[in-house]
């Protein structure tokens, strides 16, 4: 009896410590659970390791966290190490928030590491039932922009989660948000907006769902059922907002929030010139349709930006580079974000000029606050601006003329690191009668008192245009305009650094400029508190006589430069387009205008 009990106890101990395994592995494998299935490809294909991209990268979609508790010096140093190893120049952090958290985030990132990080604000959805919620958040957003936020981010929770007290969802096109969209347009800050999610997330979690593994592991990502809106309804809401607010720039995340249907994304890009897309977390979709994706990138090369939606990690960046730069076939891209389906992807081998736009040029053109992100050596490189033709139009001072839509913004760069952290950018167009220039600058105060033309405007806040049409003659035209709309046009001969300008003869009639200025966020008057100012100028070719190579025609090249001076709070800050030395009159270092 004792021996029987002992044997039973031993057997029980073995069963507890060493669970029984199937004696028939083939029968067991036939019962493999879908969640445990991890296929490994038997394909033997080329593997290209792209450690650094062909051009410096601006990652316009990342979540680095916000506030000093998250953004510790060690964590930020880790981000920078990964960025440096992967050739990433700048990361846009979409987690800025508002108020104290935003200030802490700006100090930890943008201010501590100028040019490496750019922070976006968020809106506060608490109290949406309040009648004045829209006004409250528009005002808060303006304060965030004044603090240094360079744009606004919306998460997919808009349209899916935020509800009024009566249970009704706040839609993406809710009229309460109109003031927020308009505030972004007013300050020319883009909106990065994530609406809905992959198409499979809005279908039943059943045997047909191609993202079963991902959704089974993350059930909160499934939006199928009566309590959620239809995916297409969410997309339609977003597109109505984009159409309603043509002056606001929208960057639709995750390849237009619809990477599974590139024809639909193309249709929206054709309809809405204020819409752009980024590629973050969607190369898994793009890479399984490589022929269509490549054609799309070639056609819409000016509307696509690089983004990852993944904390800086060199291996993640390198998967993106492999997709964009190589012809590699059928490779696993899960390291770029996470496993998003049991398929592999193909590289699309983009041309160099398209890669350069996707990696950084489009971001530099579209985003606000990119002028100080370039290394000093790149800023010093000779600049070139291609100037598009136009019919003549009215100069209003605020850049609202429809003609300006065909021109791209070109940044001016702050000279030195100790000045005020304002931004400056310009556009240019040319007609049969003259050159149009538009300047847009952030500012806090109108530091200008002079109320006559032809005074020493450069001793106060001012914008300056230098035009050198003919390199065979060391004579050029200088034009200055103050925020108060006073001007100083002069002709400058410069021989061996000896220069003395004079007023143009007969400055009247068809030789006279057309000009206007405007203030943003305040009054257009001396000492006013503002968030910026603009200047719009038409310089007639007749005014440039007797300079040669005037008027320009298609293919003409002029040398030129653009400058800005600001004197807020007794601190002098200057900006230039093409980097010069101590003197603005170093004409040999001017950039080039190429007339299209």
C-alpha positions as CSV (number, residue, x, y, z in Angstrom):
1,X,0.0,0.0,0.0
2,X,2.8,2.4,1.0
3,X,4.7,1.6,-2.2
4,X,1.6,2.2,-4.3
5,X,1.0,5.6,-2.6
6,X,4.7,6.5,-3.1
7,X,4.5,5.6,-6.7
8,X,1.4,7.8,-7.2
9,X,3.1,10.7,-5.4
10,X,6.1,10.4,-7.6
11,X,4.0,10.3,-10.7
12,X,2.0,13.4,-9.6
13,X,5.2,15.3,-8.9
14,X,6.5,14.5,-12.4
15,X,3.3,15.6,-13.9
16,X,3.3,18.9,-12.0
17,X,7.0,19.7,-12.6
18,X,7.1,18.4,-16.2
19,X,3.8,18.9,-18.1
20,X,3.1,16.2,-20.5
21,X,4.0,16.7,-24.2
22,X,2.2,15.2,-27.1
23,X,3.6,11.9,-28.2
24,X,2.4,12.7,-31.7
25,X,4.0,16.0,-32.9
26,X,2.4,15.8,-36.4
27,X,-1.0,15.6,-34.8
28,X,-0.2,18.6,-32.5
29,X,1.1,20.8,-35.4
30,X,-2.1,20.3,-37.3
31,X,-3.8,21.9,-34.3
32,X,-1.4,25.0,-34.3
33,X,-3.2,28.1,-33.2
34,X,-3.2,31.0,-35.7
35,X,-1.6,33.3,-33.1
36,X,1.4,31.0,-33.0
37,X,1.9,30.8,-36.7
38,X,5.1,32.6,-37.7
39,X,6.1,31.7,-41.3
40,X,9.7,32.1,-42.5
41,X,10.2,32.8,-46.1
42,X,12.2,30.4,-48.1
43,X,12.9,32.9,-50.8
44,X,16.6,33.6,-51.6
45,X,16.7,37.3,-52.7
46,X,19.2,40.2,-52.7
47,X,19.7,42.0,-49.4
48,X,20.9,45.6,-49.4
49,X,21.8,47.3,-46.2
50,X,21.3,51.0,-46.4
51,X,23.0,52.4,-43.3
52,X,22.4,56.0,-44.2
53,X,20.1,57.6,-46.7
54,X,21.2,59.2,-49.9
55,X,20.2,62.6,-48.5
56,X,19.7,64.0,-45.0
57,X,16.3,63.1,-43.6
58,X,13.6,65.1,-41.9
59,X,11.2,62.7,-40.1
60,X,8.0,64.7,-39.9
61,X,6.0,62.2,-37.9
62,X,7.4,61.0,-34.5
63,X,6.2,60.7,-31.0
64,X,9.1,61.5,-28.6
65,X,6.9,62.3,-25.6
66,X,6.3,65.6,-23.8
67,X,7.4,67.2,-20.6
68,X,10.6,67.2,-18.6
69,X,9.7,63.9,-16.8
70,X,9.8,62.0,-20.1
71,X,12.3,64.0,-22.0
72,X,15.3,63.6,-19.7
73,X,18.8,64.5,-20.9
74,X,19.7,60.8,-21.2
75,X,16.7,60.0,-23.3
76,X,17.2,63.0,-25.6
77,X,20.9,62.0,-26.0
78,X,19.8,58.5,-27.0
79,X,17.4,60.0,-29.6
80,X,20.3,62.0,-31.0
81,X,22.6,59.1,-31.1
82,X,20.2,57.0,-33.1
83,X,19.4,60.0,-35.4
84,X,23.1,60.6,-36.1
85,X,23.8,56.9,-36.8
86,X,20.9,56.8,-39.3
87,X,21.6,60.2,-41.1
88,X,18.5,61.9,-39.7
89,X,18.9,65.7,-39.5
90,X,15.6,66.6,-37.8
91,X,12.7,64.9,-36.1
92,X,9.2,66.5,-35.7
93,X,7.8,65.7,-32.3
94,X,4.0,65.6,-32.3
95,X,3.6,65.3,-28.5
96,X,4.1,69.0,-27.4
97,X,0.7,69.4,-25.8
98,X,0.1,72.9,-24.4
99,X,0.9,75.2,-21.5
100,X,3.7,74.0,-19.1
101,X,4.2,70.7,-20.8
102,X,4.7,72.4,-24.1
103,X,7.2,74.8,-22.6
104,X,9.1,72.0,-21.0
105,X,9.2,70.0,-24.3
106,X,10.4,73.0,-26.2
107,X,13.2,73.6,-23.7
108,X,14.3,69.9,-23.7
109,X,14.2,69.6,-27.5
110,X,13.9,72.6,-29.8
111,X,15.8,75.1,-27.6
112,X,18.5,72.6,-26.3
113,X,19.2,71.2,-29.7
114,X,18.3,73.8,-32.4
115,X,17.7,72.3,-35.8
116,X,17.4,68.7,-34.5
117,X,13.9,68.8,-33.2
118,X,10.7,70.6,-34.0
119,X,7.7,70.4,-31.7
120,X,4.0,70.5,-32.5
121,X,1.1,71.5,-30.2
122,X,-2.1,69.7,-29.3
123,X,-5.6,70.9,-28.4
124,X,-7.4,70.1,-25.2
125,X,-10.7,68.3,-25.7
126,X,-11.9,68.7,-22.2
127,X,-15.1,70.7,-22.0
128,X,-16.2,70.3,-25.6
129,X,-19.8,70.8,-24.5
130,X,-18.9,74.4,-23.6
131,X,-20.3,76.8,-26.1
132,X,-17.0,78.7,-26.2
133,X,-14.8,75.7,-26.5
134,X,-13.7,76.5,-30.0
135,X,-12.7,80.1,-29.1
136,X,-10.9,78.8,-26.0
137,X,-8.8,76.3,-27.9
138,X,-8.0,78.7,-30.8
139,X,-6.7,81.2,-28.3
140,X,-4.7,78.5,-26.5
141,X,-3.3,77.3,-29.9
142,X,-2.2,80.9,-30.7
143,X,-0.4,81.0,-27.4
144,X,1.3,77.7,-28.2
145,X,2.5,79.1,-31.5
146,X,3.8,82.2,-29.8
147,X,5.7,79.9,-27.4
148,X,7.4,78.1,-30.3
149,X,5.2,75.3,-31.5
150,X,5.6,74.9,-35.2
151,X,2.3,73.1,-36.0
152,X,-0.7,71.2,-34.7
153,X,-1.3,67.4,-34.4
154,X,-4.6,65.6,-34.3
155,X,-4.8,62.0,-33.2
156,X,-7.3,59.4,-34.5
157,X,-9.3,59.9,-31.3
158,X,-11.0,62.8,-33.1
159,X,-14.0,61.2,-34.8
160,X,-13.6,57.9,-32.9
161,X,-13.5,58.6,-29.2
162,X,-14.3,62.2,-28.1
163,X,-18.0,62.4,-27.3
164,X,-20.4,65.1,-26.1
165,X,-22.3,64.5,-22.9
166,X,-25.2,63.2,-24.9
167,X,-23.0,60.5,-26.3
168,X,-22.7,61.9,-29.7
169,X,-19.2,61.8,-31.3
170,X,-17.4,65.0,-32.1
171,X,-16.9,64.6,-35.9
172,X,-13.8,65.7,-37.7
173,X,-15.8,68.4,-39.5
174,X,-17.5,69.7,-36.3
175,X,-18.0,73.5,-36.8
176,X,-16.5,74.0,-33.3
177,X,-13.1,73.2,-34.9
178,X,-13.3,75.9,-37.6
179,X,-11.6,78.5,-35.5
180,X,-8.8,76.0,-34.8
181,X,-8.2,75.3,-38.5
182,X,-8.4,79.1,-39.2
183,X,-5.8,79.8,-36.5
184,X,-3.4,77.4,-38.2
185,X,-4.0,79.2,-41.5
186,X,-3.5,82.6,-39.9
187,X,-0.1,81.6,-38.5
188,X,0.8,79.3,-41.5
189,X,1.3,76.3,-39.3
190,X,0.5,72.9,-40.9
191,X,-1.9,70.4,-39.4
192,X,-0.6,66.8,-39.1
193,X,-3.8,64.8,-38.9
194,X,-4.4,61.1,-38.3
195,X,-8.0,60.0,-39.0
196,X,-9.4,56.4,-38.9
197,X,-6.9,53.5,-39.2
198,X,-6.1,50.7,-41.6
199,X,-9.2,49.3,-43.5
200,X,-8.9,45.9,-41.7
201,X,-9.4,47.6,-38.3
202,X,-12.9,48.4,-39.3
203,X,-13.9,44.8,-40.3
204,X,-14.8,41.8,-38.1
205,X,-12.0,40.0,-36.4
206,X,-12.6,36.7,-38.1
207,X,-10.9,34.3,-40.4
208,X,-10.9,36.8,-43.3
209,X,-9.2,39.7,-41.5
210,X,-5.7,40.1,-42.9
211,X,-4.5,41.9,-39.8
212,X,-5.8,39.1,-37.4
213,X,-2.5,38.7,-35.5
214,X,-2.1,42.4,-34.8
215,X,-5.7,42.9,-33.8
216,X,-5.8,39.7,-31.7
217,X,-2.8,41.1,-29.7
218,X,-4.3,44.6,-29.6
219,X,-8.1,44.3,-29.3
220,X,-8.5,48.0,-28.6
221,X,-7.4,48.8,-32.1
222,X,-10.6,47.1,-33.6
223,X,-13.2,49.7,-34.6
224,X,-15.9,47.3,-36.0
225,X,-19.4,47.5,-34.6
226,X,-22.3,49.8,-33.9
227,X,-20.5,52.1,-31.5
228,X,-18.0,53.2,-34.1
229,X,-18.5,55.2,-37.3
230,X,-17.8,53.8,-40.7
231,X,-14.3,54.3,-41.9
232,X,-15.3,56.0,-45.1
233,X,-17.5,58.5,-43.1
234,X,-14.4,59.5,-41.2
235,X,-12.4,60.0,-44.3
236,X,-15.2,62.0,-45.9
237,X,-15.4,64.3,-42.8
238,X,-11.7,65.0,-43.1
239,X,-11.9,65.8,-46.8
240,X,-14.8,68.2,-46.2
241,X,-12.6,70.1,-43.7
242,X,-9.7,70.3,-46.2
243,X,-12.1,71.6,-48.9
244,X,-13.6,74.1,-46.5
245,X,-10.3,75.5,-45.3
246,X,-8.1,76.0,-48.5
247,X,-5.7,78.3,-46.7
248,X,-4.8,75.7,-44.1
249,X,-2.1,73.1,-44.9
250,X,-3.1,69.5,-44.0
251,X,-0.5,66.7,-43.9
252,X,-2.6,63.5,-43.8
253,X,-0.7,60.9,-41.9
254,X,-0.2,57.2,-42.9
255,X,-0.2,58.0,-46.6
256,X,-3.4,60.0,-46.6
257,X,-4.9,57.7,-44.0
258,X,-5.8,55.3,-46.8
259,X,-2.6,53.5,-48.0
260,X,-4.6,50.5,-49.2
261,X,-6.4,52.6,-51.9
262,X,-3.8,54.8,-53.7
263,X,-6.3,55.7,-56.4
264,X,-8.5,57.4,-53.8
265,X,-5.5,59.2,-52.3
266,X,-4.4,60.4,-55.7
267,X,-8.0,61.7,-56.4
268,X,-7.8,63.8,-53.2
269,X,-4.4,65.2,-53.9
270,X,-5.7,66.3,-57.3
271,X,-8.7,68.0,-55.7
272,X,-7.0,69.7,-52.7
273,X,-3.7,71.6,-53.3
274,X,-3.5,72.2,-49.6
275,X,-3.2,68.5,-48.8
276,X,0.0,66.5,-48.4
277,X,0.8,62.9,-47.2
278,X,3.6,61.3,-45.2
279,X,4.7,57.6,-45.4
280,X,4.8,56.9,-41.7
281,X,4.0,53.3,-40.6
282,X,2.7,52.4,-44.1
283,X,5.6,51.0,-46.1
284,X,4.0,47.6,-45.3
285,X,1.1,48.7,-47.5
286,X,3.0,50.5,-50.1
287,X,5.7,47.8,-50.4
288,X,3.2,45.1,-51.4
289,X,2.0,47.2,-54.3
290,X,5.4,48.4,-55.6
291,X,4.5,49.1,-59.2
292,X,1.6,51.3,-58.3
293,X,3.4,52.9,-55.3
294,X,6.4,53.8,-57.5
295,X,4.2,55.5,-60.1
296,X,2.4,57.3,-57.3
297,X,5.7,58.6,-55.9
298,X,6.9,59.8,-59.3
299,X,3.6,61.6,-60.1
300,X,3.1,63.2,-56.6
301,X,6.8,63.6,-55.7
302,X,6.2,67.2,-54.5
303,X,3.4,66.1,-52.1
304,X,5.0,63.2,-50.1
305,X,7.1,63.5,-47.0
306,X,9.2,61.1,-44.9
307,X,7.9,60.0,-41.5
308,X,8.2,56.9,-39.4
309,X,5.8,57.1,-36.3
310,X,8.6,55.2,-34.5
311,X,10.9,56.4,-31.8
312,X,14.3,57.1,-33.3
313,X,15.9,53.7,-33.9
314,X,18.6,53.3,-36.5
315,X,17.3,49.9,-37.7
316,X,13.8,51.2,-38.2
317,X,15.1,54.1,-40.3
318,X,17.2,51.7,-42.4
319,X,14.2,49.6,-43.4
320,X,12.5,52.8,-44.8
321,X,15.7,53.6,-46.7
322,X,15.8,50.1,-48.1
323,X,12.2,50.4,-49.3
324,X,12.7,53.8,-50.9
325,X,16.2,53.3,-52.4
326,X,16.6,49.7,-53.5
327,X,15.1,47.1,-55.8
328,X,15.2,44.4,-53.0
329,X,12.4,41.9,-53.2
330,X,10.1,40.3,-50.7
331,X,11.8,41.5,-47.4
332,X,10.4,41.7,-43.9
333,X,9.7,45.3,-42.9
334,X,8.4,44.7,-39.4
335,X,11.5,46.4,-37.8
336,X,10.3,49.7,-39.3
337,X,7.3,49.8,-36.9
338,X,5.9,46.4,-35.9
339,X,4.4,43.4,-37.7
340,X,1.4,44.6,-39.6
341,X,0.5,41.5,-41.6
342,X,2.0,38.3,-42.8
343,X,3.4,39.6,-46.0
344,X,6.7,41.0,-47.1
345,X,7.4,44.0,-49.2
346,X,9.4,45.2,-52.3
347,X,11.7,48.2,-52.7
348,X,10.6,50.9,-55.2
349,X,14.1,52.3,-56.1
350,X,13.2,56.0,-56.5
351,X,15.3,58.4,-58.6
352,X,17.7,60.7,-56.8
353,X,15.7,63.8,-57.4
354,X,12.6,62.2,-56.0
355,X,14.4,60.8,-53.0
356,X,15.8,64.3,-52.1
357,X,12.3,65.7,-52.1
358,X,10.8,62.9,-50.0
359,X,13.7,62.9,-47.6
360,X,13.8,66.6,-46.9
361,X,13.1,69.1,-49.6
362,X,9.3,68.8,-49.4
363,X,9.4,69.2,-45.6
364,X,11.6,72.3,-45.9
365,X,9.2,73.8,-48.3
366,X,5.9,72.9,-46.5
367,X,6.7,72.9,-42.8
368,X,7.0,76.0,-40.7
369,X,10.3,76.6,-38.9
370,X,12.6,74.6,-41.0
371,X,15.1,77.3,-41.9
372,X,17.4,76.7,-38.9
373,X,17.4,72.9,-39.2
374,X,20.2,72.8,-41.8
375,X,23.8,72.5,-40.8
376,X,25.8,75.7,-41.2
377,X,27.7,74.3,-44.1
378,X,24.5,73.7,-46.0
379,X,23.1,77.1,-45.2
380,X,26.3,78.7,-46.6
381,X,26.0,76.8,-49.9
382,X,25.0,79.0,-52.9
383,X,21.2,79.2,-53.0
384,X,19.0,78.9,-56.1
385,X,15.4,80.0,-56.4
386,X,13.3,79.1,-59.5
387,X,10.9,82.0,-60.1
388,X,7.6,81.1,-61.9
389,X,5.9,83.5,-64.4
390,X,2.6,85.2,-63.6
391,X,0.2,87.7,-64.9
392,X,0.2,91.0,-63.0
393,X,-1.9,91.1,-59.8
394,X,-2.8,93.5,-57.0
395,X,-0.4,93.8,-54.1
396,X,-2.3,93.6,-50.8
397,X,0.4,93.1,-48.2
398,X,-0.9,89.7,-46.9
399,X,-0.1,87.4,-49.8
400,X,-3.7,86.4,-50.5
401,X,-3.5,86.8,-54.2
402,X,-4.2,83.5,-56.0
403,X,-1.0,83.8,-58.0
404,X,1.1,83.1,-54.9
405,X,-0.2,79.5,-54.8
406,X,2.2,78.6,-57.6
407,X,5.3,79.8,-55.7
408,X,7.0,77.8,-53.0
409,X,8.3,79.2,-49.7
410,X,12.0,79.7,-49.5
411,X,13.5,80.1,-46.0
412,X,15.9,82.7,-44.8
413,X,18.4,81.6,-42.2
414,X,19.2,83.2,-38.9
415,X,22.8,84.6,-38.8
416,X,24.3,83.4,-35.6
417,X,22.8,81.4,-32.8
418,X,22.3,84.1,-30.2
419,X,19.6,86.1,-31.8
420,X,15.8,85.9,-31.5
421,X,14.3,82.6,-32.6
422,X,11.9,84.2,-35.2
423,X,11.3,82.6,-38.6
424,X,11.5,84.3,-42.0
425,X,10.5,83.0,-45.5
426,X,10.0,84.5,-48.9
427,X,8.3,83.8,-52.3
428,X,9.0,85.3,-55.7
429,X,7.1,85.6,-59.0
430,X,7.8,87.5,-62.2
431,X,5.6,89.1,-64.8
432,X,6.2,90.9,-68.1
433,X,6.5,94.2,-66.2
434,X,8.3,93.4,-62.9
435,X,9.3,91.2,-60.0
436,X,7.0,90.3,-57.1
437,X,8.4,89.4,-53.7
438,X,6.4,88.2,-50.6
439,X,8.0,88.1,-47.1
440,X,6.4,86.4,-44.1
441,X,8.1,86.7,-40.7
442,X,7.3,85.8,-37.1
443,X,7.8,88.5,-34.6
444,X,6.7,89.7,-31.2
445,X,6.9,93.4,-31.6
446,X,6.9,96.1,-34.3
447,X,10.2,97.8,-33.6
448,X,9.9,100.6,-36.2
449,X,9.3,104.3,-35.7
450,X,10.3,106.0,-39.0
451,X,7.4,107.4,-41.0
452,X,9.0,108.6,-44.2
453,X,10.5,107.0,-47.2
454,X,14.3,107.2,-48.0
455,X,15.4,107.1,-44.4
456,X,17.9,104.7,-42.8
457,X,15.4,102.0,-42.5
458,X,18.0,99.3,-41.8
459,X,18.4,100.6,-38.2
460,X,15.0,99.3,-37.3
461,X,12.9,96.2,-38.2
462,X,13.2,95.8,-42.0
463,X,13.1,93.4,-44.9
464,X,15.7,93.9,-47.8
465,X,15.9,92.7,-51.4
466,X,19.2,92.8,-53.3
467,X,19.0,92.3,-57.1
468,X,22.1,91.9,-59.3
469,X,20.9,91.2,-62.8
470,X,24.2,91.3,-64.7
471,X,27.3,89.8,-63.2
472,X,29.5,91.7,-65.7
473,X,28.7,94.9,-63.9
474,X,29.3,95.3,-60.1
475,X,26.2,97.5,-59.8
476,X,23.0,96.2,-58.1
477,X,19.7,97.3,-56.8
478,X,18.8,97.4,-53.1
479,X,15.3,97.7,-51.8
480,X,14.2,98.0,-48.1
481,X,10.8,98.1,-46.6
482,X,9.7,98.5,-43.0
483,X,6.7,96.9,-41.2
484,X,5.1,100.4,-41.4
485,X,5.3,100.3,-45.2
486,X,8.0,102.8,-45.7
487,X,10.7,102.1,-48.3
488,X,14.2,102.8,-49.4
489,X,15.1,101.9,-53.1
490,X,18.7,102.6,-54.1
491,X,21.2,101.8,-56.8
492,X,24.5,100.5,-55.5
493,X,27.8,100.5,-57.4
494,X,30.3,98.3,-55.5
495,X,33.9,98.4,-56.6
496,X,36.4,96.5,-54.4
497,X,34.1,96.8,-51.5
498,X,33.6,100.5,-51.8
499,X,29.9,101.2,-52.3
500,X,27.6,104.2,-52.0
501,X,24.0,104.0,-53.1
502,X,21.8,106.6,-54.5
503,X,18.1,107.0,-55.2
504,X,16.8,106.0,-58.7
505,X,16.3,108.9,-61.0
506,X,12.7,109.9,-61.8
507,X,11.2,107.7,-59.1
508,X,7.6,108.1,-60.4
509,X,5.0,106.7,-62.7
510,X,5.8,103.3,-64.1
511,X,9.2,103.3,-62.3
512,X,7.6,103.4,-58.9
513,X,7.1,100.3,-56.8
514,X,3.8,98.9,-55.5
515,X,4.0,97.8,-51.9
516,X,2.0,96.9,-48.8
517,X,2.6,95.4,-45.4
518,X,0.4,93.7,-42.8
519,X,0.6,92.6,-39.2
520,X,-0.3,89.2,-37.9
521,X,-1.9,88.8,-34.4
522,X,-1.8,92.5,-33.6
523,X,-2.0,96.1,-34.9
524,X,0.2,97.5,-37.7
525,X,1.7,100.3,-35.6
526,X,4.9,101.2,-33.9
527,X,5.5,99.2,-30.7
528,X,2.5,96.9,-31.2
529,X,2.6,93.4,-29.9
530,X,2.2,90.9,-32.8
531,X,2.9,87.4,-33.8
532,X,4.4,88.4,-37.1
533,X,4.3,90.7,-40.1
534,X,4.3,90.5,-43.9
535,X,5.6,92.6,-46.8
536,X,4.6,92.3,-50.4
537,X,6.4,94.3,-53.1
538,X,6.3,94.7,-56.8
539,X,9.6,96.0,-58.3
540,X,9.0,97.2,-61.9
541,X,11.8,96.5,-64.5
542,X,11.7,100.2,-65.5
543,X,13.0,101.0,-62.0
544,X,16.1,98.9,-62.6
545,X,17.3,100.8,-65.6
546,X,20.1,101.3,-66.6
547,X,21.1,97.8,-65.2
548,X,21.6,95.2,-68.0
549,X,20.0,91.8,-68.4
550,X,16.6,93.4,-67.7
551,X,13.8,92.4,-68.2
552,X,14.3,88.7,-67.6
553,X,12.8,86.0,-69.8
554,X,12.6,82.2,-69.4
555,X,16.1,80.9,-68.7
556,X,17.5,84.2,-67.5
557,X,19.7,84.1,-64.3
558,X,20.0,87.0,-61.8
559,X,22.1,87.0,-58.7
560,X,20.1,88.1,-55.6
561,X,19.8,88.0,-51.9
562,X,17.2,88.6,-49.3
563,X,17.7,89.8,-45.7
564,X,15.8,90.7,-42.6
565,X,16.8,92.7,-39.5
566,X,15.0,92.8,-36.2
567,X,15.7,94.8,-33.1
568,X,13.2,93.6,-30.4
569,X,14.2,94.3,-26.8
570,X,17.4,95.9,-27.9
571,X,18.7,92.6,-29.4
572,X,19.8,92.7,-33.0
573,X,19.0,89.6,-35.1
574,X,19.5,89.2,-38.8
575,X,18.6,86.6,-41.4
576,X,19.9,86.0,-45.0
577,X,18.9,83.7,-47.8
578,X,22.3,83.1,-49.3
579,X,24.9,83.2,-46.5
580,X,27.3,86.2,-46.6
581,X,29.9,87.4,-44.2
582,X,29.8,90.5,-42.0
583,X,28.4,92.7,-44.8
584,X,25.2,92.3,-46.7
585,X,27.0,93.8,-49.7
586,X,29.2,90.7,-50.3
587,X,27.6,90.3,-53.7
588,X,29.9,87.5,-54.8
589,X,28.1,85.3,-52.3
590,X,24.6,86.2,-53.5
591,X,22.3,83.3,-54.6
592,X,20.7,82.9,-58.0
593,X,17.2,83.5,-59.3
594,X,16.4,81.3,-62.3
595,X,13.4,82.5,-64.2
596,X,11.3,79.7,-65.5
